[in-house]
């Protein structure tokens, strides 16, 4: 296949940048050229897009405050103009957006120049920018078979591919689930976005577990810096072996030995849990836009691989009950989690992206059930 240039537009957070990074690696492995269009925040995320030409463009954000409208529109127009100049110079085969405001100027420039386009949605609810451009892009790649807020008029564009994850995580799912019966390894993530729940409720839930289960615990927990001393002291008082850290740089290694995970229900978290085959207790972030984390958790929970607890109603006893429930059926829950994983996501997404520049429409990779848009 002839080498082509693909422009990936992503920014803001790792949730947008990581799947874009995975696609960039896959496309480069296939012999293509890749350029990244991002914002200042996206360009500073370490360990991503090494060797990829990166272009930082203005990306305005329109909020509910009228004072944001004029500077937001001005930044969008500036970003669009700079993207147009880039496309005239480099002539991309397609532009792929990964959601978030930084993707919009790059896509808007492509629409006006006849360049093929696609968006990738990581969550089970189509994000605001992806909803804004859905009618104009050539394909919508989704991560879940049930993706809300996709208009019925866009049904023919939807391709189910999954959310790309790191190769190290995919490798976990190819190995046997850790033997159950000795040490019970528990991984707690999401502390930076839920310190009250993770730092206060989780240790108290462990205190309520039966002695034969609590005595086997080995905990690795992510917590905010200001909570670390209190969390560590509580585990010491409970005589529970625990390692507390603000950031886990070796998360794939931690996930590989974990029997059970307690965490949020972000798109990257769910895709990694299901690719690795790790059961979980999920506590969706209540402030997530459109409550998309609750939607993200639904497929894994319905399969039997997770229990979902709402933050508004969680108590140490309810969490302890959920831990005991899953502890009694860990291998079965792990298999259920793995059954809804999509380890081929990056390959399927790259296939779709390559097909955009063909004269025929891209083939349907997977069926996607659409939910009606609320009135």
C-alpha positions, 0 to 999 in steps of 0.5 A: 500500500502506498504510504499516506499522511494521516493527521490525528487531532487530539488534545486536552487529556490522556483520555483523548491522547492515548488512543490517538498515540496508539493509532499513530504507532499502528499507522507508522508500523504500516509505513504511513506518515503521521502528524499530530494536531493538538493544544498546549496541554496535549503537547506536554503529556510525556511519553506520547508521539515520539518521532511524530511531527506535532503542531500546536494550534489555538483551540477555543472552548465555548462554555456557558459563560458569554464572556468565553464566546468571543475569545473562544470563536477567535481561537477556533478561527485561528486554529482552523486557518493554521490547520488549512495552511498545514493541509495545503502544505502537506496534503493529508489523506484524512484527518481523524479527531479524538474528541475534545475542543482541540480537535474541532479546528483541525476537523473544520479545516478539513471539511472546507477542503474536501479532506476525508475525516473520521472521529473516534469516541472513547466513551459510551456517550458521544462527546460534545465536539464529536456530536457537533461534527457527526453529520459532516465526518465520513465515519464515526468509530465507537468503543461500545456497541451501545453509544448514546447521543448518536443521531439516527441520521448518522447510523450508516457512519458508525463503526464499532472498533473499540478503544485502543490500549497499550500492548502491555495491557493486551498481553495480560489478557493472553495469560492465565488469571492469577491463582486464587487462594493465597494473597488477595491482590487488590488495586485501587486507582482513581484517587486523584479524581475521588479522594474522598471515596477512595481514601476514606471509604475504601480502607473502611470497607476493608476493615469490614471484610471477614478475617479470612479475607482481610488477612490475605489482602495486599493493596496498591492504592493511588491517593492524593498527596495530601491524603497519603499519610492518613491512608497509610496510617489507617492500613497500618492500624488494620494490619493490612499490607498496603503501598500508597502512591500518588501516581503509578508509573508501572500500572500494567505490571500492577494490573497483571498481578491484581485479582480485583480493581476498584476505580473510576469508570473512565473509557481508558480504565474500562478498555484496559480492564476488559482487555486484561480480563480483570474484574472490578468495582466501578465508582463512576465519577459523578461530575463526568459530562453527560454521566458518561462513566456510568454508561461506560460501566454498563457493558462490563457490569451486564457481562458479570465482570464488574459491580457498579456503585454510585458515589452518592450512595456508597458506604463502607458496608456496601463496598465490603459486600461488593468485594466479598461478592466478587471474591467468591467468583473471581475467575468467572468475573475475570472471564466475563470482563475479558469477554467484552474486551476489544484487544483488536481495537487499534488494528480495526481503527487503522483499517478504517482510517486507511479505507477513508481514502478509498473510492468506496465507503469504508466497510462496516467493522461492527454493528452499533446499536443507536439510542435516540437523541433526547428531545 
